Amino acid sequence: MCAVYSSPLATRFTATTATAQEPRCMRTLAPPAPPAFNASSGTENAARILTDVLAPANLVTALLLLIGWHSTDSRT
């Protein structure tokens, strides 16, 4: 006899049909179909690039470089 385990995660997968030789507990689980993504518009691409450029890590790096450049005697 096979123990059947059910969990919220397991319910997202669909079991394939069992054959006559295959016991019920030996069914294989198939993952759900991957989501379909629409092509991004030009506005969304620009927003994504602007968001990546203005990320906090980039701003901190730019600020440290600006402070270091300003603290030197050379202006080039």
GROMACS elastic network, one bead per residue, 0.5 to 0.9 nm:
[ bonds ]
;  ai    aj funct       b0    kb
    1    25     6  0.83951   500
    2    23     6  0.84979   500
    2    24     6  0.77031   500
    2    25     6  0.55055   500
    2    26     6  0.85980   500
    3    25     6  0.72929   500
    4    25     6  0.69897   500
    5    10     6  0.81468   500
    6     9     6  0.81455   500
    6    10     6  0.60026   500
    6    11     6  0.69539   500
    7    10     6  0.50812   500
    7    11     6  0.63519   500
    8    11     6  0.53406   500
    8    12     6  0.70807   500
    9    12     6  0.56640   500
    9    13     6  0.76833   500
   10    13     6  0.57095   500
   10    14     6  0.83767   500
   10    29     6  0.88270   500
   11    14     6  0.71451   500
   12    31     6  0.78735   500
   12    32     6  0.71583   500
   13    29     6  0.60472   500
   13    30     6  0.59378   500
   13    31     6  0.54172   500
   13    32     6  0.60919   500
   14    28     6  0.87817   500
   14    29     6  0.59172   500
   14    30     6  0.57965   500
   14    31     6  0.71426   500
   14    32     6  0.74644   500
   15    18     6  0.85497   500
   15    27     6  0.63045   500
   15    28     6  0.60834   500
   15    30     6  0.63470   500
   16    27     6  0.62419   500
   16    28     6  0.61394   500
   16    29     6  0.64340   500
   16    30     6  0.70358   500
   17    24     6  0.87562   500
   17    27     6  0.70836   500
   17    28     6  0.86162   500
   18    21     6  0.80161   500
   18    22     6  0.57791   500
   18    23     6  0.69322   500
   18    24     6  0.62520   500
   18    25     6  0.89503   500
   18    26     6  0.78894   500
   18    27     6  0.59579   500
   18    28     6  0.86565   500
   19    22     6  0.51518   500
   19    23     6  0.77245   500
   19    24     6  0.86723   500
   19    27     6  0.89448   500
   20    23     6  0.75273   500
   22    25     6  0.82722   500
   22    26     6  0.63828   500
   22    27     6  0.74572   500
   23    26     6  0.55181   500
   23    27     6  0.73995   500
   24    27     6  0.59728   500
   25    28     6  0.87029   500
   30    33     6  0.89505   500
   31    34     6  0.85956   500
   32    35     6  0.88721   500
   33    36     6  0.88739   500
   37    40     6  0.86705   500
   40    43     6  0.80536   500
   40    44     6  0.59691   500
   40    45     6  0.64916   500
   41    44     6  0.52865   500
   41    45     6  0.63386   500
   41    46     6  0.87293   500
   42    45     6  0.50862   500
   42    46     6  0.61513   500
   42    47     6  0.85646   500
   43    46     6  0.51389   500
   43    47     6  0.61403   500
   43    48     6  0.86101   500
   44    47     6  0.50110   500
   44    48     6  0.61064   500
   44    49     6  0.86423   500
   45    48     6  0.50844   500
   45    49     6  0.62298   500
   45    50     6  0.85934   500
   46    49     6  0.51611   500
   46    50     6  0.60801   500
   46    51     6  0.84943   500
   47    50     6  0.51060   500
   47    51     6  0.60310   500
   47    52     6  0.85901   500
   48    51     6  0.51039   500
   48    52     6  0.62253   500
   48    53     6  0.86973   500
   49    52     6  0.51146   500
   49    53     6  0.61772   500
   49    54     6  0.86206   500
   50    53     6  0.51355   500
   50    54     6  0.60986   500
   50    55     6  0.85373   500
   51    54     6  0.52625   500
   51    55     6  0.61088   500
   52    55     6  0.52925   500
   52    58     6  0.82760   500
   53    56     6  0.87672   500
   53    58     6  0.65470   500
   53    59     6  0.80892   500
   54    57     6  0.82810   500
   54    58     6  0.64174   500
   54    59     6  0.62890   500
   55    58     6  0.54526   500
   55    59     6  0.63985   500
   55    60     6  0.88465   500
   56    59     6  0.50694   500
   56    60     6  0.61275   500
   56    61     6  0.85873   500
   57    60     6  0.52450   500
   57    61     6  0.62431   500
   57    62     6  0.86773   500
   58    61     6  0.51426   500
   58    62     6  0.61521   500
   58    63     6  0.85611   500
   59    62     6  0.51042   500
   59    63     6  0.60444   500
   59    64     6  0.86057   500
   60    63     6  0.50627   500
   60    64     6  0.61621   500
   60    65     6  0.86033   500
   61    64     6  0.52303   500
   61    65     6  0.62330   500
   61    66     6  0.86134   500
   62    65     6  0.51314   500
   62    66     6  0.60997   500
   62    67     6  0.86440   500
   63    66     6  0.50262   500
   63    67     6  0.61446   500
   63    68     6  0.85318   500
   64    67     6  0.51535   500
   64    68     6  0.60898   500
   64    69     6  0.85194   500
   65    68     6  0.50818   500
   65    69     6  0.60206   500
   65    70     6  0.84724   500
   66    69     6  0.51058   500
   66    70     6  0.60013   500
   66    71     6  0.85595   500
   67    70     6  0.50861   500
   67    71     6  0.61248   500
   67    72     6  0.89574   500
   68    71     6  0.52419   500
   68    72     6  0.67743   500
   69    72     6  0.56773   500
   69    73     6  0.86668   500
   69    74     6  0.82087   500
   69    75     6  0.78373   500
   69    76     6  0.87584   500
   70    73     6  0.78479   500
   70    74     6  0.85210   500
   70    75     6  0.78288   500
   71    74     6  0.87476   500
   72    75     6  0.74825   500
